[in-house]
């Protein structure tokens, strides 16, 4: 874990001349802070990190206005759990080509910049926090930065490596160098930078970013939301069925094709073992996965539920026996850690995950059943070992639970608030 600047934050309310926030959320005597603007090229309700951070800041006493994407039929403004959401009319093109992504990013950059600049005249933001991707969205806060408002850049990914993975035919050479330039310029404009793990922080420091400018804020879940005691209890294979679950994006980097091939292998190895696989999510790999299910003859053993609300994810995990976190290995994923590991572990479910550097770095031996990425035979073996070894399975659950307790969002939220307070000049 990185220490860095101690980013801390949860929820709260500050000056709200428009009356958009619930003033009852201010406990008596709590110091009122100026609000924070948060910009994200995402649908707020579906972005767990953005939502956790915004709600946490509000809970701790700072109003938050989020500027995000808007779908057809959604209201332009809405308050969700104390967070004021302003949706901007930009359509998202998931799985599109590079040119489409660029046009979409630039359109959102312009709209977000105009919206936050106009809102600042009334709201008087203390800090503007910008979530990547893209990194250069931080330039939407340029006008406010010139007036002295600090910009906090939250780097969810290494954008140059992400695009090299996403567009292998055009993510190298000149395009990669341009992405590195935009990353450096974006970080240069920011007053402080947050990233999601120490590997990404180390990468930034190796690129020349001052260490005291970079903070690590883990992408861990809130244990209040992921609370096994709040869900119906399920003993392992209580109904005689091994229920596997995956909750996340359906994209090639999360190698669900390997999972499906491993299920076909298990059916051959253990014909008497009934296995069902519940998939929650959507993405550009959806159609190919449906085709593969048909090709492998998995039929009713695999169910696609589509994306579900964040609030419904804990129940979906609690109804399963094993949580799967499959991830292909490449330069990008070697610096990333799936939040699914935290969510499954918080819900006391044994985990099968790709053997990636950050998995082995953050979790103790024996806490997660790992397999070699891209190897369905190895994944099938990892799943069956959990079935065959109840004592080892229970020990793994206990080890993962203890580690997740140490890394839980509740600790990270306090660190976020401390960083925001420092940037805003509101430290006690």
LINTA-V311669 format. One record per backbone hydrogen bond with DSSP energy under -1.0 kcal/mol. NH is the residue of the N-H (numbers start at 1). CO is the residue of the C=O. E is the energy in kcal/mol with one decimal. If there is no record, write none. Layout:
nh=NH co=CO e=E
nh=NH co=CO e=E
This chain:
nh=6 co=3 e=-1.5
nh=8 co=415 e=-3.7
nh=8 co=416 e=-2.1
nh=9 co=413 e=-9.9
nh=19 co=16 e=-2.2
nh=25 co=22 e=-2.0
nh=26 co=23 e=-1.7
nh=30 co=27 e=-2.2
nh=36 co=63 e=-2.6
nh=37 co=127 e=-2.3
nh=38 co=65 e=-3.0
nh=39 co=129 e=-2.7
nh=40 co=67 e=-2.4
nh=42 co=40 e=-1.9
nh=46 co=43 e=-1.9
nh=47 co=44 e=-1.5
nh=51 co=47 e=-2.5
nh=52 co=48 e=-2.7
nh=53 co=49 e=-2.5
nh=54 co=50 e=-2.6
nh=55 co=51 e=-2.7
nh=56 co=52 e=-2.2
nh=57 co=53 e=-2.2
nh=58 co=11 e=-1.1
nh=58 co=54 e=-2.1
nh=59 co=11 e=-2.3
nh=59 co=55 e=-2.5
nh=60 co=56 e=-1.4
nh=61 co=11 e=-4.1
nh=61 co=58 e=-1.6
nh=62 co=57 e=-2.3
nh=65 co=36 e=-2.5
nh=66 co=84 e=-2.9
nh=67 co=38 e=-3.1
nh=68 co=86 e=-1.9
nh=69 co=42 e=-2.3
nh=74 co=71 e=-2.0
nh=78 co=85 e=-2.1
nh=80 co=83 e=-2.6
nh=83 co=80 e=-2.2
nh=84 co=64 e=-2.1
nh=85 co=78 e=-3.7
nh=86 co=66 e=-3.6
nh=87 co=76 e=-3.0
nh=88 co=68 e=-3.1
nh=90 co=88 e=-2.4
nh=96 co=93 e=-1.7
nh=101 co=97 e=-2.2
nh=102 co=98 e=-2.4
nh=103 co=99 e=-2.3
nh=104 co=100 e=-2.5
nh=105 co=101 e=-2.8
nh=106 co=102 e=-2.6
nh=107 co=103 e=-2.3
nh=108 co=104 e=-2.3
nh=109 co=105 e=-2.6
nh=110 co=106 e=-2.3
nh=111 co=107 e=-2.3
nh=112 co=108 e=-3.2
nh=113 co=109 e=-2.3
nh=114 co=110 e=-2.1
nh=115 co=111 e=-2.6
nh=116 co=112 e=-2.8
nh=117 co=113 e=-1.8
nh=118 co=114 e=-2.2
nh=119 co=115 e=-2.4
nh=120 co=116 e=-1.8
nh=122 co=119 e=-1.2
nh=123 co=119 e=-3.1
nh=124 co=120 e=-2.2
nh=126 co=35 e=-3.0
nh=128 co=150 e=-2.3
nh=129 co=37 e=-3.4
nh=130 co=152 e=-3.0
nh=131 co=39 e=-2.8
nh=132 co=154 e=-2.6
nh=137 co=134 e=-1.1
nh=138 co=135 e=-1.9
nh=139 co=136 e=-1.9
nh=140 co=137 e=-2.1
nh=141 co=138 e=-1.7
nh=142 co=139 e=-1.5
nh=145 co=141 e=-2.5
nh=146 co=142 e=-2.3
nh=148 co=145 e=-1.6
nh=149 co=144 e=-2.4
nh=152 co=128 e=-2.9
nh=153 co=192 e=-2.4
nh=154 co=130 e=-3.5
nh=155 co=194 e=-3.2
nh=159 co=157 e=-1.0
nh=162 co=158 e=-2.6
nh=163 co=159 e=-2.4
nh=164 co=160 e=-1.5
nh=165 co=161 e=-1.9
nh=166 co=162 e=-3.0
nh=167 co=163 e=-2.6
nh=170 co=167 e=-1.6
nh=171 co=167 e=-1.7
nh=175 co=172 e=-1.1
nh=177 co=173 e=-2.0
nh=178 co=174 e=-2.5
nh=179 co=175 e=-2.2
nh=180 co=176 e=-2.1
nh=181 co=177 e=-2.0
nh=182 co=178 e=-2.6
nh=183 co=179 e=-2.0
nh=184 co=180 e=-2.3
nh=185 co=181 e=-2.7
nh=186 co=182 e=-2.4
nh=187 co=183 e=-2.4
nh=188 co=184 e=-2.3
nh=189 co=185 e=-1.9
nh=190 co=186 e=-1.4
nh=191 co=151 e=-2.7
nh=192 co=151 e=-1.4
nh=193 co=213 e=-2.7
nh=194 co=153 e=-3.0
nh=195 co=215 e=-2.2
nh=201 co=197 e=-1.8
nh=202 co=198 e=-3.0
nh=203 co=199 e=-1.9
nh=204 co=200 e=-2.0
nh=205 co=201 e=-2.3
nh=206 co=202 e=-2.4
nh=207 co=203 e=-1.4
nh=208 co=205 e=-1.4
nh=209 co=204 e=-2.3
nh=213 co=210 e=-1.9
nh=214 co=211 e=-1.1
nh=215 co=193 e=-2.5
nh=217 co=195 e=-2.9
nh=220 co=218 e=-1.1
nh=226 co=222 e=-2.5
nh=227 co=225 e=-1.3
nh=230 co=227 e=-1.8
nh=231 co=228 e=-1.6
nh=238 co=235 e=-1.8
nh=240 co=237 e=-2.1
nh=242 co=274 e=-2.9
nh=244 co=276 e=-3.1
nh=245 co=322 e=-2.1
nh=246 co=278 e=-2.2
nh=248 co=280 e=-2.5
nh=250 co=282 e=-1.6
nh=251 co=249 e=-1.1
nh=254 co=251 e=-1.6
nh=255 co=253 e=-1.1
nh=256 co=254 e=-2.7
nh=259 co=255 e=-1.2
nh=260 co=256 e=-2.5
nh=261 co=257 e=-2.1
nh=262 co=258 e=-2.1
nh=263 co=259 e=-2.2
nh=264 co=260 e=-1.9
nh=265 co=261 e=-1.8
nh=266 co=262 e=-2.5
nh=267 co=263 e=-2.3
nh=268 co=264 e=-1.4
nh=269 co=265 e=-2.5
nh=270 co=266 e=-3.4
nh=273 co=270 e=-2.1
nh=276 co=242 e=-2.6
nh=277 co=301 e=-3.5
nh=278 co=244 e=-3.0
nh=279 co=303 e=-2.9
nh=280 co=246 e=-2.9
nh=285 co=250 e=-3.0
nh=286 co=283 e=-1.5
nh=289 co=285 e=-1.9
nh=290 co=286 e=-2.1
nh=291 co=287 e=-2.2
nh=292 co=288 e=-2.0
nh=293 co=289 e=-2.3
nh=294 co=290 e=-1.8
nh=295 co=291 e=-2.5
nh=296 co=292 e=-2.4
nh=298 co=293 e=-2.2
nh=301 co=298 e=-2.5
nh=302 co=299 e=-1.6
nh=303 co=277 e=-2.6
nh=305 co=279 e=-3.1
nh=312 co=309 e=-1.6
nh=313 co=310 e=-1.3
nh=316 co=312 e=-1.6
nh=317 co=313 e=-2.2
nh=318 co=314 e=-2.6
nh=319 co=315 e=-1.4
nh=320 co=317 e=-1.9
nh=321 co=243 e=-3.2
nh=322 co=243 e=-1.8
nh=323 co=350 e=-2.6
nh=324 co=245 e=-2.7
nh=325 co=352 e=-2.9
nh=328 co=253 e=-3.2
nh=334 co=330 e=-1.9
nh=335 co=332 e=-1.5
nh=336 co=333 e=-1.4
nh=341 co=338 e=-1.1
nh=343 co=339 e=-2.1
nh=344 co=340 e=-2.8
nh=345 co=341 e=-2.3
nh=346 co=342 e=-2.6
nh=347 co=343 e=-1.3
nh=348 co=345 e=-1.8
nh=349 co=344 e=-2.1
nh=352 co=323 e=-2.4
nh=353 co=369 e=-2.1
nh=354 co=325 e=-1.5
nh=355 co=371 e=-2.4
nh=356 co=354 e=-1.5
nh=360 co=356 e=-1.9
nh=361 co=357 e=-1.7
nh=362 co=358 e=-2.2
nh=363 co=359 e=-1.9
nh=367 co=364 e=-1.9
nh=369 co=351 e=-2.4
nh=371 co=353 e=-1.5
nh=375 co=372 e=-1.9
nh=379 co=375 e=-2.0
nh=380 co=376 e=-2.7
nh=381 co=377 e=-2.1
nh=382 co=378 e=-2.1
nh=383 co=379 e=-2.4
nh=384 co=380 e=-2.3
nh=385 co=381 e=-2.1
nh=386 co=382 e=-1.2
nh=387 co=383 e=-1.4
nh=388 co=384 e=-2.4
nh=389 co=385 e=-1.4
nh=393 co=389 e=-2.4
nh=394 co=390 e=-2.4
nh=395 co=391 e=-2.1
nh=396 co=392 e=-2.3
nh=397 co=393 e=-2.1
nh=398 co=394 e=-2.1
nh=399 co=395 e=-2.6
nh=400 co=396 e=-2.6
nh=401 co=397 e=-2.5
nh=402 co=398 e=-2.2
nh=403 co=399 e=-2.1
nh=404 co=400 e=-2.6
nh=405 co=401 e=-2.0
nh=406 co=402 e=-1.3
nh=407 co=403 e=-1.4
nh=409 co=221 e=-2.3
nh=411 co=408 e=-1.2
nh=412 co=408 e=-1.2
nh=413 co=409 e=-3.3
nh=414 co=410 e=-1.1
nh=415 co=411 e=-1.3
nh=416 co=7 e=-2.8
nh=416 co=412 e=-2.3
nh=417 co=8 e=-9.9
nh=417 co=413 e=-2.2
nh=418 co=414 e=-1.9
nh=419 co=415 e=-1.8
nh=420 co=416 e=-2.6
nh=421 co=417 e=-2.8
nh=422 co=418 e=-2.0
nh=423 co=419 e=-2.6
nh=424 co=420 e=-2.5
nh=426 co=421 e=-3.0
